[in-house]
Amino acid sequence: MSLNTDKIDDAVLALLYRTLHDDDRAWKGFDWEALNRLHEKGMIRDPVGKTKSVVFTPDGLERAKQLFETMFKD
């Protein structure tokens, strides 16, 4: 079975938005492969480091908000 990693990345990005704090940070408790793909796509800054959160890029923050509202709001 092959996985659609773009759909996985969209879901992770939307869920990262749910943990938004300090304007553009989100808790990084997700799969490292997905976080690395989001970094490669320009949605978040480099997730590697000791901090427990990642920083959205401006484009990533906007996309995350749109995905979150589409996927999880009534």
PQR file of N, CA, C, O and H, with PARSE charges and radii, in Angstrom:
ATOM      1  N   MET A   1       0.840  -1.171   0.000 -0.4000 1.5000
ATOM      2  CA  MET A   1       0.000   0.000   0.000 -0.0000 2.0000
ATOM      3  C   MET A   1       0.892   1.243   0.000  0.5500 1.7000
ATOM      4  O   MET A   1       1.762   1.396   0.858 -0.5500 1.4000
ATOM      5  N   SER A   2       0.668   2.109  -0.953 -0.4000 1.5000
ATOM      6  CA  SER A   2       1.432   3.348  -0.978 -0.0000 2.0000
ATOM      7  C   SER A   2       0.647   4.427  -0.235  0.5500 1.7000
ATOM      8  O   SER A   2      -0.582   4.407  -0.185 -0.5500 1.4000
ATOM      9  H   SER A   2      -0.038   1.984  -1.650  0.4000 1.0000
ATOM     10  N   LEU A   3       1.384   5.354   0.331 -0.4000 1.5000
ATOM     11  CA  LEU A   3       0.771   6.449   1.088 -0.0000 2.0000
ATOM     12  C   LEU A   3       0.893   7.751   0.317  0.5500 1.7000
ATOM     13  O   LEU A   3       1.899   7.991  -0.352 -0.5500 1.4000
ATOM     14  H   LEU A   3       2.383   5.370   0.291  0.4000 1.0000
ATOM     15  N   ASN A   4      -0.115   8.580   0.407 -0.4000 1.5000
ATOM     16  CA  ASN A   4      -0.092   9.901  -0.189 -0.0000 2.0000
ATOM     17  C   ASN A   4       0.512  10.852   0.843  0.5500 1.7000
ATOM     18  O   ASN A   4      -0.193  11.380   1.704 -0.5500 1.4000
ATOM     19  H   ASN A   4      -0.931   8.385   0.951  0.4000 1.0000
ATOM     20  N   THR A   5       1.821  11.064   0.746 -0.4000 1.5000
ATOM     21  CA  THR A   5       2.503  11.881   1.750 -0.0000 2.0000
ATOM     22  C   THR A   5       2.063  13.345   1.701  0.5500 1.7000
ATOM     23  O   THR A   5       2.175  14.050   2.704 -0.5500 1.4000
ATOM     24  H   THR A   5       2.394  10.635   0.047  0.4000 1.0000
ATOM     25  N   ASP A   6       1.569  13.812   0.563 -0.4000 1.5000
ATOM     26  CA  ASP A   6       1.059  15.187   0.510 -0.0000 2.0000
ATOM     27  C   ASP A   6      -0.166  15.342   1.405  0.5500 1.7000
ATOM     28  O   ASP A   6      -0.313  16.360   2.081 -0.5500 1.4000
ATOM     29  H   ASP A   6       1.478  13.239  -0.252  0.4000 1.0000
ATOM     30  N   LYS A   7      -1.041  14.349   1.415 -0.4000 1.5000
ATOM     31  CA  LYS A   7      -2.209  14.396   2.299 -0.0000 2.0000
ATOM     32  C   LYS A   7      -1.785  14.306   3.764  0.5500 1.7000
ATOM     33  O   LYS A   7      -2.340  14.994   4.620 -0.5500 1.4000
ATOM     34  H   LYS A   7      -0.921  13.521   0.866  0.4000 1.0000
ATOM     35  N   ILE A   8      -0.809  13.460   4.042 -0.4000 1.5000
ATOM     36  CA  ILE A   8      -0.283  13.352   5.410 -0.0000 2.0000
ATOM     37  C   ILE A   8       0.303  14.696   5.836  0.5500 1.7000
ATOM     38  O   ILE A   8       0.050  15.166   6.945 -0.5500 1.4000
ATOM     39  H   ILE A   8      -0.358  12.901   3.346  0.4000 1.0000
ATOM     40  N   ASP A   9       1.080  15.308   4.955 -0.4000 1.5000
ATOM     41  CA  ASP A   9       1.697  16.602   5.271 -0.0000 2.0000
ATOM     42  C   ASP A   9       0.643  17.676   5.509  0.5500 1.7000
ATOM     43  O   ASP A   9       0.802  18.507   6.403 -0.5500 1.4000
ATOM     44  H   ASP A   9       1.285  14.926   4.054  0.4000 1.0000
ATOM     45  N   ASP A  10      -0.430  17.672   4.721 -0.4000 1.5000
ATOM     46  CA  ASP A  10      -1.512  18.637   4.935 -0.0000 2.0000
ATOM     47  C   ASP A  10      -2.157  18.431   6.304  0.5500 1.7000
ATOM     48  O   ASP A  10      -2.441  19.399   7.010 -0.5500 1.4000
ATOM     49  H   ASP A  10      -0.558  16.997   3.995  0.4000 1.0000
ATOM     50  N   ALA A  11      -2.388  17.184   6.676 -0.4000 1.5000
ATOM     51  CA  ALA A  11      -2.993  16.902   7.979 -0.0000 2.0000
ATOM     52  C   ALA A  11      -2.066  17.333   9.112  0.5500 1.7000
ATOM     53  O   ALA A  11      -2.519  17.930  10.089 -0.5500 1.4000
ATOM     54  H   ALA A  11      -2.158  16.398   6.103  0.4000 1.0000
ATOM     55  N   VAL A  12      -0.788  17.038   8.992 -0.4000 1.5000
ATOM     56  CA  VAL A  12       0.175  17.444  10.021 -0.0000 2.0000
ATOM     57  C   VAL A  12       0.243  18.965  10.109  0.5500 1.7000
ATOM     58  O   VAL A  12       0.276  19.521  11.207 -0.5500 1.4000
ATOM     59  H   VAL A  12      -0.420  16.553   8.199  0.4000 1.0000
ATOM     60  N   LEU A  13       0.264  19.637   8.968 -0.4000 1.5000
ATOM     61  CA  LEU A  13       0.319  21.098   8.968 -0.0000 2.0000
ATOM     62  C   LEU A  13      -0.919  21.683   9.651  0.5500 1.7000
ATOM     63  O   LEU A  13      -0.807  22.628  10.431 -0.5500 1.4000
ATOM     64  H   LEU A  13       0.238  19.185   8.076  0.4000 1.0000
ATOM     65  N   ALA A  14      -2.091  21.129   9.363 -0.4000 1.5000
ATOM     66  CA  ALA A  14      -3.327  21.598  10.004 -0.0000 2.0000
ATOM     67  C   ALA A  14      -3.289  21.359  11.508  0.5500 1.7000
ATOM     68  O   ALA A  14      -3.707  22.221  12.282 -0.5500 1.4000
ATOM     69  H   ALA A  14      -2.183  20.361   8.730  0.4000 1.0000
ATOM     70  N   LEU A  15      -2.796  20.207  11.928 -0.4000 1.5000
ATOM     71  CA  LEU A  15      -2.718  19.911  13.359 -0.0000 2.0000
ATOM     72  C   LEU A  15      -1.646  20.747  14.052  0.5500 1.7000
ATOM     73  O   LEU A  15      -1.799  21.104  15.220 -0.5500 1.4000
ATOM     74  H   LEU A  15      -2.457  19.507  11.300  0.4000 1.0000
ATOM     75  N   LEU A  16      -0.576  21.057  13.351 -0.4000 1.5000
ATOM     76  CA  LEU A  16       0.414  21.981  13.917 -0.0000 2.0000
ATOM     77  C   LEU A  16      -0.237  23.325  14.211  0.5500 1.7000
ATOM     78  O   LEU A  16       0.052  23.951  15.231 -0.5500 1.4000
ATOM     79  H   LEU A  16      -0.451  20.767  12.402  0.4000 1.0000
ATOM     80  N   TYR A  17      -1.117  23.766  13.313 -0.4000 1.5000
ATOM     81  CA  TYR A  17      -1.808  25.041  13.520 -0.0000 2.0000
ATOM     82  C   TYR A  17      -2.629  25.008  14.805  0.5500 1.7000
ATOM     83  O   TYR A  17      -2.767  26.033  15.473 -0.5500 1.4000
ATOM     84  H   TYR A  17      -1.351  23.257  12.484  0.4000 1.0000
ATOM     85  N   ARG A  18      -3.171  23.857  15.159 -0.4000 1.5000
ATOM     86  CA  ARG A  18      -3.975  23.706  16.384 -0.0000 2.0000
ATOM     87  C   ARG A  18      -3.145  24.004  17.627  0.5500 1.7000
ATOM     88  O   ARG A  18      -3.698  24.400  18.653 -0.5500 1.4000
ATOM     89  H   ARG A  18      -3.059  23.024  14.616  0.4000 1.0000
ATOM     90  N   THR A  19      -1.830  23.823  17.554 -0.4000 1.5000
ATOM     91  CA  THR A  19      -0.961  24.068  18.710 -0.0000 2.0000
ATOM     92  C   THR A  19      -0.224  25.402  18.598  0.5500 1.7000
ATOM     93  O   THR A  19       0.788  25.615  19.265 -0.5500 1.4000
ATOM     94  H   THR A  19      -1.381  23.502  16.720  0.4000 1.0000
ATOM     95  N   LEU A  20      -0.733  26.294  17.756 -0.4000 1.5000
ATOM     96  CA  LEU A  20      -0.107  27.593  17.526 -0.0000 2.0000
ATOM     97  C   LEU A  20       0.042  28.378  18.826  0.5500 1.7000
ATOM     98  O   LEU A  20      -0.883  28.453  19.635 -0.5500 1.4000
ATOM     99  H   LEU A  20      -1.556  26.121  17.214  0.4000 1.0000
ATOM    100  N   HIS A  21       1.224  28.961  19.008 -0.4000 1.5000
ATOM    101  CA  HIS A  21       1.488  29.840  20.149 -0.0000 2.0000
ATOM    102  C   HIS A  21       2.573  30.827  19.754  0.5500 1.7000
ATOM    103  O   HIS A  21       3.299  30.601  18.785 -0.5500 1.4000
ATOM    104  H   HIS A  21       1.975  28.901  18.351  0.4000 1.0000
ATOM    105  N   ASP A  22       2.686  31.907  20.492 -0.4000 1.5000
ATOM    106  CA  ASP A  22       3.711  32.938  20.232 -0.0000 2.0000
ATOM    107  C   ASP A  22       3.718  33.389  18.772  0.5500 1.7000
ATOM    108  O   ASP A  22       4.783  33.553  18.177 -0.5500 1.4000
ATOM    109  H   ASP A  22       2.096  32.090  21.278  0.4000 1.0000
ATOM    110  N   ASP A  23       2.553  33.586  18.204 -0.4000 1.5000
ATOM    111  CA  ASP A  23       2.341  34.118  16.855 -0.0000 2.0000
ATOM    112  C   ASP A  23       2.653  33.155  15.712  0.5500 1.7000
ATOM    113  O   ASP A  23       1.868  33.064  14.768 -0.5500 1.4000
ATOM    114  H   ASP A  23       1.688  33.453  18.687  0.4000 1.0000
ATOM    115  N   ASP A  24       3.775  32.432  15.767 -0.4000 1.5000
ATOM    116  CA  ASP A  24       4.145  31.609  14.608 -0.0000 2.0000
ATOM    117  C   ASP A  24       4.842  30.307  14.991  0.5500 1.7000
ATOM    118  O   ASP A  24       5.534  29.711  14.166 -0.5500 1.4000
ATOM    119  H   ASP A  24       4.413  32.506  16.534  0.4000 1.0000
ATOM    120  N   ARG A  25       4.667  29.864  16.226 -0.4000 1.5000
ATOM    121  CA  ARG A  25       5.310  28.628  16.688 -0.0000 2.0000
ATOM    122  C   ARG A  25       4.255  27.557  16.948  0.5500 1.7000
ATOM    123  O   ARG A  25       3.113  27.865  17.287 -0.5500 1.4000
ATOM    124  H   ARG A  25       4.105  30.349  16.897  0.4000 1.0000
ATOM    125  N   ALA A  26       4.654  26.293  16.784 -0.4000 1.5000
ATOM    126  CA  ALA A  26       3.770  25.159  17.052 -0.0000 2.0000
ATOM    127  C   ALA A  26       4.585  24.035  17.672  0.5500 1.7000
ATOM    128  O   ALA A  26       5.764  23.870  17.359 -0.5500 1.4000
ATOM    129  H   ALA A  26       5.582  26.043  16.508  0.4000 1.0000
ATOM    130  N   TRP A  27       3.963  23.270  18.543 -0.4000 1.5000
ATOM    131  CA  TRP A  27       4.647  22.136  19.167 -0.0000 2.0000
ATOM    132  C   TRP A  27       4.942  21.078  18.113  0.5500 1.7000
ATOM    133  O   TRP A  27       4.087  20.752  17.290 -0.5500 1.4000
ATOM    134  H   TRP A  27       3.005  23.403  18.797  0.4000 1.0000
ATOM    135  N   LYS A  28       6.146  20.549  18.145 -0.4000 1.5000
ATOM    136  CA  LYS A  28       6.568  19.642  17.071 -0.0000 2.0000
ATOM    137  C   LYS A  28       6.479  18.163  17.431  0.5500 1.7000
ATOM    138  O   LYS A  28       7.417  17.412  17.165 -0.5500 1.4000
ATOM    139  H   LYS A  28       6.841  20.813  18.814  0.4000 1.0000
ATOM    140  N   GLY A  29       5.398  17.741  18.016 -0.4000 1.5000
ATOM    141  CA  GLY A  29       5.226  16.349  18.407 -0.0000 2.0000
ATOM    142  C   GLY A  29       4.699  15.464  17.289  0.5500 1.7000
ATOM    143  O   GLY A  29       3.803  14.652  17.519 -0.5500 1.4000
ATOM    144  H   GLY A  29       4.636  18.351  18.232  0.4000 1.0000
ATOM    145  N   PHE A  30       5.227  15.602  16.106 -0.4000 1.5000
ATOM    146  CA  PHE A  30       4.775  14.814  14.958 -0.0000 2.0000
ATOM    147  C   PHE A  30       5.947  14.067  14.340  0.5500 1.7000
ATOM    148  O   PHE A  30       7.109  14.303  14.672 -0.5500 1.4000
ATOM    149  H   PHE A  30       5.955  16.261  15.919  0.4000 1.0000
ATOM    150  N   ASP A  31       5.615  13.174  13.446 -0.4000 1.5000
ATOM    151  CA  ASP A  31       6.588  12.349  12.740 -0.0000 2.0000
ATOM    152  C   ASP A  31       7.682  13.210  12.102  0.5500 1.7000
ATOM    153  O   ASP A  31       7.395  14.194  11.420 -0.5500 1.4000
ATOM    154  H   ASP A  31       4.671  12.982  13.176  0.4000 1.0000
ATOM    155  N   TRP A  32       8.941  12.822  12.338 -0.4000 1.5000
ATOM    156  CA  TRP A  32      10.069  13.601  11.821 -0.0000 2.0000
ATOM    157  C   TRP A  32      10.099  13.652  10.299  0.5500 1.7000
ATOM    158  O   TRP A  32      10.476  14.672   9.722 -0.5500 1.4000
ATOM    159  H   TRP A  32       9.174  12.023  12.892  0.4000 1.0000
ATOM    160  N   GLU A  33       9.708  12.571   9.648 -0.4000 1.5000
ATOM    161  CA  GLU A  33       9.699  12.576   8.192 -0.0000 2.0000
ATOM    162  C   GLU A  33       8.723  13.614   7.652  0.5500 1.7000
ATOM    163  O   GLU A  33       9.033  14.325   6.695 -0.5500 1.4000
ATOM    164  H   GLU A  33       9.402  11.742  10.116  0.4000 1.0000
ATOM    165  N   ALA A  34       7.544  13.703   8.264 -0.4000 1.5000
ATOM    166  CA  ALA A  34       6.555  14.702   7.836 -0.0000 2.0000
ATOM    167  C   ALA A  34       7.073  16.107   8.100  0.5500 1.7000
ATOM    168  O   ALA A  34       6.923  16.992   7.257 -0.5500 1.4000
ATOM    169  H   ALA A  34       7.292  13.126   9.041  0.4000 1.0000
ATOM    170  N   LEU A  35       7.685  16.323   9.267 -0.4000 1.5000
ATOM    171  CA  LEU A  35       8.233  17.648   9.580 -0.0000 2.0000
ATOM    172  C   LEU A  35       9.337  18.028   8.589  0.5500 1.7000
ATOM    173  O   LEU A  35       9.417  19.177   8.155 -0.5500 1.4000
ATOM    174  H   LEU A  35       7.808  15.604   9.952  0.4000 1.0000
ATOM    175  N   ASN A  36      10.171  17.076   8.239 -0.4000 1.5000
ATOM    176  CA  ASN A  36      11.226  17.360   7.262 -0.0000 2.0000
ATOM    177  C   ASN A  36      10.644  17.696   5.893  0.5500 1.7000
ATOM    178  O   ASN A  36      11.137  18.593   5.210 -0.5500 1.4000
ATOM    179  H   ASN A  36      10.106  16.142   8.591  0.4000 1.0000
ATOM    180  N   ARG A  37       9.598  16.977   5.494 -0.4000 1.5000
ATOM    181  CA  ARG A  37       8.955  17.291   4.203 -0.0000 2.0000
ATOM    182  C   ARG A  37       8.344  18.687   4.232  0.5500 1.7000
ATOM    183  O   ARG A  37       8.443  19.426   3.252 -0.5500 1.4000
ATOM    184  H   ARG A  37       9.198  16.248   6.049  0.4000 1.0000
ATOM    185  N   LEU A  38       7.713  19.054   5.344 -0.4000 1.5000
ATOM    186  CA  LEU A  38       7.129  20.395   5.465 -0.0000 2.0000
ATOM    187  C   LEU A  38       8.213  21.467   5.399  0.5500 1.7000
ATOM    188  O   LEU A  38       7.999  22.541   4.835 -0.5500 1.4000
ATOM    189  H   LEU A  38       7.632  18.453   6.139  0.4000 1.0000
ATOM    190  N   HIS A  39       9.368  21.174   5.973 -0.4000 1.5000
ATOM    191  CA  HIS A  39      10.491  22.101   5.879 -0.0000 2.0000
ATOM    192  C   HIS A  39      10.958  22.225   4.422  0.5500 1.7000
ATOM    193  O   HIS A  39      11.199  23.329   3.934 -0.5500 1.4000
ATOM    194  H   HIS A  39       9.541  20.302   6.431  0.4000 1.0000
ATOM    195  N   GLU A  40      11.081  21.096   3.742 -0.4000 1.5000
ATOM    196  CA  GLU A  40      11.499  21.102   2.337 -0.0000 2.0000
ATOM    197  C   GLU A  40      10.503  21.857   1.450  0.5500 1.7000
ATOM    198  O   GLU A  40      10.894  22.461   0.451 -0.5500 1.4000
ATOM    199  H   GLU A  40      10.885  20.199   4.138  0.4000 1.0000
ATOM    200  N   LYS A  41       9.220  21.822   1.817 -0.4000 1.5000
ATOM    201  CA  LYS A  41       8.180  22.523   1.063 -0.0000 2.0000
ATOM    202  C   LYS A  41       8.096  24.009   1.433  0.5500 1.7000
ATOM    203  O   LYS A  41       7.328  24.757   0.830 -0.5500 1.4000
ATOM    204  H   LYS A  41       8.902  21.331   2.628  0.4000 1.0000
ATOM    205  N   GLY A  42       8.884  24.430   2.419 -0.4000 1.5000
ATOM    206  CA  GLY A  42       8.895  25.838   2.813 -0.0000 2.0000
ATOM    207  C   GLY A  42       7.766  26.235   3.750  0.5500 1.7000
ATOM    208  O   GLY A  42       7.466  27.421   3.880 -0.5500 1.4000
ATOM    209  H   GLY A  42       9.508  23.821   2.909  0.4000 1.0000
ATOM    210  N   MET A  43       7.136  25.269   4.403 -0.4000 1.5000
ATOM    211  CA  MET A  43       6.023  25.561   5.302 -0.0000 2.0000
ATOM    212  C   MET A  43       6.475  25.874   6.727  0.5500 1.7000
ATOM    213  O   MET A  43       5.831  26.652   7.432 -0.5500 1.4000
ATOM    214  H   MET A  43       7.380  24.305   4.297  0.4000 1.0000
ATOM    215  N   ILE A  44       7.592  25.259   7.150 -0.4000 1.5000
ATOM    216  CA  ILE A  44       8.148  25.517   8.483 -0.0000 2.0000
ATOM    217  C   ILE A  44       9.654  25.694   8.354  0.5500 1.7000
ATOM    218  O   ILE A  44      10.274  25.249   7.389 -0.5500 1.4000
ATOM    219  H   ILE A  44       8.115  24.627   6.577  0.4000 1.0000
ATOM    220  N   ARG A  45      10.213  26.349   9.341 -0.4000 1.5000
ATOM    221  CA  ARG A  45      11.666  26.484   9.378 -0.0000 2.0000
ATOM    222  C   ARG A  45      12.255  25.141   9.824  0.5500 1.7000
ATOM    223  O   ARG A  45      11.516  24.251  10.244 -0.5500 1.4000
ATOM    224  H   ARG A  45       9.708  26.711  10.125  0.4000 1.0000
ATOM    225  N   ASP A  46      13.552  24.994   9.736 -0.4000 1.5000
ATOM    226  CA  ASP A  46      14.226  23.730  10.045 -0.0000 2.0000
ATOM    227  C   ASP A  46      13.785  23.190  11.406  0.5500 1.7000
ATOM    228  O   ASP A  46      13.985  23.854  12.423 -0.5500 1.4000
ATOM    229  H   ASP A  46      14.152  25.717   9.394  0.4000 1.0000
ATOM    230  N   PRO A  47      13.188  21.994  11.438 -0.5600 1.5000
ATOM    231  CA  PRO A  47      12.690  21.448  12.696  0.2800 2.0000
ATOM    232  C   PRO A  47      13.763  20.835  13.594  0.5500 1.7000
ATOM    233  O   PRO A  47      13.488  20.496  14.745 -0.5500 1.4000
ATOM    234  N   VAL A  48      14.975  20.693  13.078 -0.4000 1.5000
ATOM    235  CA  VAL A  48      16.037  20.066  13.861 -0.0000 2.0000
ATOM    236  C   VAL A  48      16.550  21.054  14.899  0.5500 1.7000
ATOM    237  O   VAL A  48      16.887  22.194  14.582 -0.5500 1.4000
ATOM    238  H   VAL A  48      15.198  20.969  12.143  0.4000 1.0000
ATOM    239  N   GLY A  49      16.603  20.600  16.129 -0.4000 1.5000
ATOM    240  CA  GLY A  49      17.103  21.439  17.209 -0.0000 2.0000
ATOM    241  C   GLY A  49      16.518  20.997  18.542  0.5500 1.7000
ATOM    242  O   GLY A  49      15.678  20.100  18.605 -0.5500 1.4000
ATOM    243  H   GLY A  49      16.329  19.673  16.387  0.4000 1.0000
ATOM    244  N   LYS A  50      16.978  21.642  19.598 -0.4000 1.5000
ATOM    245  CA  LYS A  50      16.561  21.257  20.944 -0.0000 2.0000
ATOM    246  C   LYS A  50      15.200  21.809  21.343  0.5500 1.7000
ATOM    247  O   LYS A  50      14.571  21.294  22.268 -0.5500 1.4000
ATOM    248  H   LYS A  50      17.660  22.371  19.546  0.4000 1.0000
ATOM    249  N   THR A  51      14.737  22.851  20.659 -0.4000 1.5000
ATOM    250  CA  THR A  51      13.448  23.418  21.032 -0.0000 2.0000
ATOM    251  C   THR A  51      12.330  22.423  20.737  0.5500 1.7000
ATOM    252  O   THR A  51      12.440  21.588  19.840 -0.5500 1.4000
ATOM    253  H   THR A  51      15.248  23.269  19.907  0.4000 1.0000
ATOM    254  N   LYS A  52      11.258  22.532  21.509 -0.4000 1.5000
ATOM    255  CA  LYS A  52      10.134  21.612  21.352 -0.0000 2.0000
ATOM    256  C   LYS A  52       9.061  22.153  20.423  0.5500 1.7000
ATOM    257  O   LYS A  52       7.955  21.616  20.353 -0.5500 1.4000
ATOM    258  H   LYS A  52      11.169  23.210  22.238  0.4000 1.0000
ATOM    259  N   SER A  53       9.398  23.220  19.712 -0.4000 1.5000
ATOM    260  CA  SER A  53       8.433  23.785  18.777 -0.0000 2.0000
ATOM    261  C   SER A  53       9.127  24.123  17.462  0.5500 1.7000
ATOM    262  O   SER A  53      10.352  24.223  17.387 -0.5500 1.4000
ATOM    263  H   SER A  53      10.297  23.656  19.769  0.4000 1.0000
ATOM    264  N   VAL A  54       8.308  24.295  16.430 -0.4000 1.5000
ATOM    265  CA  VAL A  54       8.797  24.701  15.117 -0.0000 2.0000
ATOM    266  C   VAL A  54       8.210  26.071  14.806  0.5500 1.7000
ATOM    267  O   VAL A  54       7.226  26.493  15.413 -0.5500 1.4000
ATOM    268  H   VAL A  54       7.313  24.214  16.490  0.4000 1.0000
ATOM    269  N   VAL A  55       8.825  26.754  13.854 -0.4000 1.5000
ATOM    270  CA  VAL A  55       8.364  28.076  13.449 -0.0000 2.0000
ATOM    271  C   VAL A  55       7.782  27.963  12.044  0.5500 1.7000
ATOM    272  O   VAL A  55       8.424  27.453  11.126 -0.5500 1.4000
ATOM    273  H   VAL A  55       9.624  26.411  13.361  0.4000 1.0000
ATOM    274  N   PHE A  56       6.557  28.447  11.898 -0.4000 1.5000
ATOM    275  CA  PHE A  56       5.941  28.507  10.577 -0.0000 2.0000
ATOM    276  C   PHE A  56       6.606  29.594   9.749  0.5500 1.7000
ATOM    277  O   PHE A  56       7.006  30.628  10.284 -0.5500 1.4000
ATOM    278  H   PHE A  56       6.034  28.861  12.643  0.4000 1.0000
ATOM    279  N   THR A  57       6.724  29.367   8.457 -0.4000 1.5000
ATOM    280  CA  THR A  57       7.060  30.448   7.539 -0.0000 2.0000
ATOM    281  C   THR A  57       5.754  31.216   7.315  0.5500 1.7000
ATOM    282  O   THR A  57       4.686  30.691   7.631 -0.5500 1.4000
ATOM    283  H   THR A  57       6.399  28.527   8.023  0.4000 1.0000
ATOM    284  N   PRO A  58       5.803  32.434   6.785 -0.5600 1.5000
ATOM    285  CA  PRO A  58       4.549  33.147   6.514  0.2800 2.0000
ATOM    286  C   PRO A  58       3.599  32.348   5.609  0.5500 1.7000
ATOM    287  O   PRO A  58       2.400  32.284   5.881 -0.5500 1.4000
ATOM    288  N   ASP A  59       4.123  31.744   4.543 -0.4000 1.5000
ATOM    289  CA  ASP A  59       3.288  30.928   3.662 -0.0000 2.0000
ATOM    290  C   ASP A  59       2.742  29.697   4.389  0.5500 1.7000
ATOM    291  O   ASP A  59       1.589  29.313   4.198 -0.5500 1.4000
ATOM    292  H   ASP A  59       5.097  31.796   4.323  0.4000 1.0000
ATOM    293  N   GLY A  60       3.573  29.095   5.212 -0.4000 1.5000
ATOM    294  CA  GLY A  60       3.154  27.916   5.960 -0.0000 2.0000
ATOM    295  C   GLY A  60       2.055  28.222   6.958  0.5500 1.7000
ATOM    296  O   GLY A  60       1.129  27.430   7.134 -0.5500 1.4000
ATOM    297  H   GLY A  60       4.510  29.407   5.367  0.4000 1.0000
ATOM    298  N   LEU A  61       2.157  29.375   7.615 -0.4000 1.5000
ATOM    299  CA  LEU A  61       1.141  29.760   8.585 -0.0000 2.0000
ATOM    300  C   LEU A  61      -0.205  29.970   7.900  0.5500 1.7000
ATOM    301  O   LEU A  61      -1.239  29.534   8.407 -0.5500 1.4000
ATOM    302  H   LEU A  61       2.909  30.018   7.472  0.4000 1.0000
ATOM    303  N   GLU A  62      -0.192  30.625   6.770 -0.4000 1.5000
ATOM    304  CA  GLU A  62      -1.435  30.862   6.022 -0.0000 2.0000
ATOM    305  C   GLU A  62      -2.031  29.546   5.532  0.5500 1.7000
ATOM    306  O   GLU A  62      -3.237  29.325   5.652 -0.5500 1.4000
ATOM    307  H   GLU A  62       0.648  30.979   6.358  0.4000 1.0000
ATOM    308  N   ARG A  63      -1.188  28.672   4.981 -0.4000 1.5000
ATOM    309  CA  ARG A  63      -1.672  27.369   4.496 -0.0000 2.0000
ATOM    310  C   ARG A  63      -2.207  26.526   5.649  0.5500 1.7000
ATOM    311  O   ARG A  63      -3.243  25.874   5.514 -0.5500 1.4000
ATOM    312  H   ARG A  63      -0.209  28.852   4.883  0.4000 1.0000
ATOM    313  N   ALA A  64      -1.509  26.537   6.780 -0.4000 1.5000
ATOM    314  CA  ALA A  64      -1.941  25.766   7.945 -0.0000 2.0000
ATOM    315  C   ALA A  64      -3.308  26.247   8.420  0.5500 1.7000
ATOM    316  O   ALA A  64      -4.174  25.434   8.745 -0.5500 1.4000
ATOM    317  H   ALA A  64      -0.668  27.067   6.890  0.4000 1.0000
ATOM    318  N   LYS A  65      -3.503  27.552   8.461 -0.4000 1.5000
ATOM    319  CA  LYS A  65      -4.785  28.106   8.887 -0.0000 2.0000
ATOM    320  C   LYS A  65      -5.903  27.665   7.943  0.5500 1.7000
ATOM    321  O   LYS A  65      -6.971  27.248   8.392 -0.5500 1.4000
ATOM    322  H   LYS A  65      -2.799  28.212   8.197  0.4000 1.0000
ATOM    323  N   GLN A  66      -5.657  27.758   6.645 -0.4000 1.5000
ATOM    324  CA  GLN A  66      -6.664  27.352   5.659 -0.0000 2.0000
ATOM    325  C   GLN A  66      -7.009  25.869   5.799  0.5500 1.7000
ATOM    326  O   GLN A  66      -8.180  25.489   5.793 -0.5500 1.4000
ATOM    327  H   GLN A  66      -4.790  28.097   6.280  0.4000 1.0000
ATOM    328  N   LEU A  67      -5.983  25.045   5.925 -0.4000 1.5000
ATOM    329  CA  LEU A  67      -6.209  23.602   6.066 -0.0000 2.0000
ATOM    330  C   LEU A  67      -6.970  23.285   7.348  0.5500 1.7000
ATOM    331  O   LEU A  67      -7.894  22.471   7.340 -0.5500 1.4000
ATOM    332  H   LEU A  67      -5.031  25.353   5.931  0.4000 1.0000
ATOM    333  N   PHE A  68      -6.586  23.921   8.440 -0.4000 1.5000
ATOM    334  CA  PHE A  68      -7.248  23.673   9.720 -0.0000 2.0000
ATOM    335  C   PHE A  68      -8.725  24.016   9.625  0.5500 1.7000
ATOM    336  O   PHE A  68      -9.576  23.242  10.063 -0.5500 1.4000
ATOM    337  H   PHE A  68      -5.835  24.581   8.447  0.4000 1.0000
ATOM    338  N   GLU A  69      -9.034  25.187   9.047 -0.4000 1.5000
ATOM    339  CA  GLU A  69     -10.432  25.596   8.940 -0.0000 2.0000
ATOM    340  C   GLU A  69     -11.216  24.678   8.009  0.5500 1.7000
ATOM    341  O   GLU A  69     -12.377  24.368   8.278 -0.5500 1.4000
ATOM    342  H   GLU A  69      -8.342  25.815   8.691  0.4000 1.0000
ATOM    343  N   THR A  70     -10.599  24.246   6.929 -0.4000 1.5000
ATOM    344  CA  THR A  70     -11.264  23.336   5.987 -0.0000 2.0000
ATOM    345  C   THR A  70     -11.508  21.962   6.615  0.5500 1.7000
ATOM    346  O   THR A  70     -12.584  21.386   6.457 -0.5500 1.4000
ATOM    347  H   THR A  70      -9.656  24.497   6.711  0.4000 1.0000
ATOM    348  N   MET A  71     -10.515  21.444   7.319 -0.4000 1.5000
ATOM    349  CA  MET A  71     -10.595  20.083   7.831 -0.0000 2.0000
ATOM    350  C   MET A  71     -11.387  19.956   9.133  0.5500 1.7000
ATOM    351  O   MET A  71     -12.037  18.936   9.362 -0.5500 1.4000
ATOM    352  H   MET A  71      -9.640  21.912   7.447  0.4000 1.0000
ATOM    353  N   PHE A  72     -11.338  20.985   9.990 -0.4000 1.5000
ATOM    354  CA  PHE A  72     -11.823  20.774  11.351 -0.0000 2.0000
ATOM    355  C   PHE A  72     -12.913  21.718  11.831  0.5500 1.7000
ATOM    356  O   PHE A  72     -13.468  21.495  12.907 -0.5500 1.4000
ATOM    357  H   PHE A  72     -10.809  21.813   9.804  0.4000 1.0000
ATOM    358  N   LYS A  73     -13.239  22.753  11.089 -0.4000 1.5000
ATOM    359  CA  LYS A  73     -14.316  23.647  11.513 -0.0000 2.0000
ATOM    360  C   LYS A  73     -15.623  23.256  10.849  0.5500 1.7000
ATOM    361  O   LYS A  73     -15.638  22.792   9.709 -0.5500 1.4000
ATOM    362  H   LYS A  73     -12.788  22.935  10.215  0.4000 1.0000
ATOM    363  N   ASP A  74     -16.724  23.446  11.572 -0.4000 1.5000
ATOM    364  CA  ASP A  74     -18.065  23.171  11.024 -0.0000 2.0000
ATOM    365  C   ASP A  74     -18.499  24.273  10.102  0.5500 1.7000
ATOM    366  O   ASP A  74     -19.597  24.217   9.548 -0.5500 1.4000
ATOM    367  H   ASP A  74     -16.712  23.822  12.498  0.4000 1.0000
TER
END
